Amino acid sequence: MAEDIGAMKKPMTAKEIDASIGLRLKYMRQDRALTLEKMADVLGIGPQQLWKYENGKNSIRANLLLDFAARLGVSYIYFVAHYDDDAYSEYQLVKAWRALGKRLKASTLKSLIHMGRK
C-alpha cells in the first residue's frame, strides 16, 4: 500500500490546471481549423477572453466549462483529465467514430467486442 501512495502523482497547482484546460481548448480549436475569432463566437465569448483561457492566464469557471463542452459537442472530461493524455485520445477516438458510416460502425463494434473476449 505504501508504494501505491508513493507512486501517486503530485497534485497540480491551480495555475497548472488552468494551463492544461486552456491547452486542450486550444488543441480543439486547432483541430477544427477555427480561428480564434470563430471559436470565440462558437463559445459565446470574446476572442481576447478565449486567448486568455487558451494561454492559462484566466481560469474557466465550472459552469462555463460545462457550457463550452456542450457547445463543442464533447464531454467536460476532455478538459479536466489532467494526469494523462487519455482524454485527448478518447476525443480523437470519438471524432473518428462519428466519421464512420453506419455499416462500418457496426462491423467495427462487432470486431472490438470479439477482441475484448479474447
C-alpha positions in Angstrom: 0.0 0.0 0.0 2.8 2.4 0.9 4.3 2.0 -2.6 0.9 2.9 -4.2 0.9 6.2 -2.3 4.4 7.0 -3.3 3.5 6.3 -6.9 0.7 8.9 -6.9 1.3 11.9 -9.0 1.8 15.3 -7.3 -1.4 17.3 -7.4 -1.4 20.1 -10.0 -1.4 23.7 -8.9 -4.4 25.9 -9.9 -2.1 27.6 -12.5 -1.1 24.3 -14.0 -4.8 23.2 -14.2 -5.7 26.5 -15.9 -2.9 26.0 -18.4 -3.9 22.4 -19.1 -7.5 23.2 -19.7 -6.5 26.1 -21.9 -4.2 24.0 -23.9 -6.9 21.4 -24.5 -9.2 24.2 -25.6 -6.5 25.4 -28.0 -5.9 21.9 -29.4 -9.6 21.6 -30.1 -9.7 24.9 -31.9 -6.7 24.0 -34.0 -8.1 20.5 -34.7 -11.3 22.0 -36.0 -9.3 24.6 -38.0 -11.1 27.5 -36.4 -9.7 31.0 -36.0 -9.6 32.5 -32.5 -12.5 34.7 -33.5 -14.6 31.9 -34.9 -14.0 29.7 -31.8 -14.8 32.6 -29.5 -18.1 33.1 -31.4 -19.0 29.4 -31.0 -18.3 29.7 -27.3 -20.2 33.0 -26.9 -17.2 34.9 -25.6 -14.7 37.5 -27.0 -11.5 36.5 -28.8 -9.4 38.2 -26.1 -11.0 36.2 -23.4 -10.5 33.0 -25.3 -6.8 33.8 -25.8 -6.5 34.3 -22.0 -8.2 30.9 -21.4 -6.0 29.1 -24.0 -2.9 30.5 -22.5 -3.8 29.8 -18.9 -4.0 33.5 -18.0 -7.6 33.2 -16.7 -9.4 30.4 -15.0 -12.6 28.9 -16.6 -15.4 28.6 -14.1 -17.0 25.2 -13.9 -20.4 26.3 -15.3 -18.6 27.9 -18.3 -16.5 24.7 -18.9 -19.7 22.7 -19.0 -21.3 25.2 -21.4 -18.2 25.1 -23.6 -18.2 21.3 -23.7 -21.9 21.3 -24.7 -21.3 23.9 -27.4 -18.3 21.9 -28.8 -20.1 18.5 -28.6 -17.7 16.9 -26.2 -17.7 15.7 -22.6 -16.3 18.1 -20.0 -14.0 15.2 -19.2 -12.0 16.1 -22.2 -10.9 19.3 -20.5 -10.3 18.0 -17.0 -8.4 14.8 -17.4 -5.0 16.3 -16.4 -2.9 13.4 -15.4 -2.5 11.7 -18.8 -3.5 12.1 -22.4 -6.3 9.5 -22.3 -9.0 12.3 -22.6 -7.4 13.6 -25.8 -7.1 10.1 -27.1 -10.8 9.4 -26.3 -11.7 12.7 -28.0 -9.8 11.6 -31.1 -11.5 8.2 -31.0 -15.0 9.6 -30.7 -14.2 12.0 -33.5 -13.1 9.1 -35.8 -16.1 7.1 -34.7 -18.5 9.8 -35.7 -17.0 10.0 -39.1 -17.6 6.3 -39.8 -20.7 5.2 -41.8 -23.4 3.1 -40.2 -22.2 -0.2 -41.7 -18.6 0.4 -40.8 -19.6 1.3 -37.2 -21.5 -2.0 -36.9 -18.6 -4.1 -38.2 -16.0 -2.2 -36.1 -18.1 -2.6 -32.9 -18.5 -6.3 -33.6 -14.7 -6.7 -34.1 -14.0 -4.7 -30.9 -16.4 -6.9 -28.9 -14.8 -10.0 -30.3 -11.3 -8.7 -29.4 -12.4 -8.0 -25.9 -13.5 -11.6 -25.3 -10.0 -13.0 -26.1 
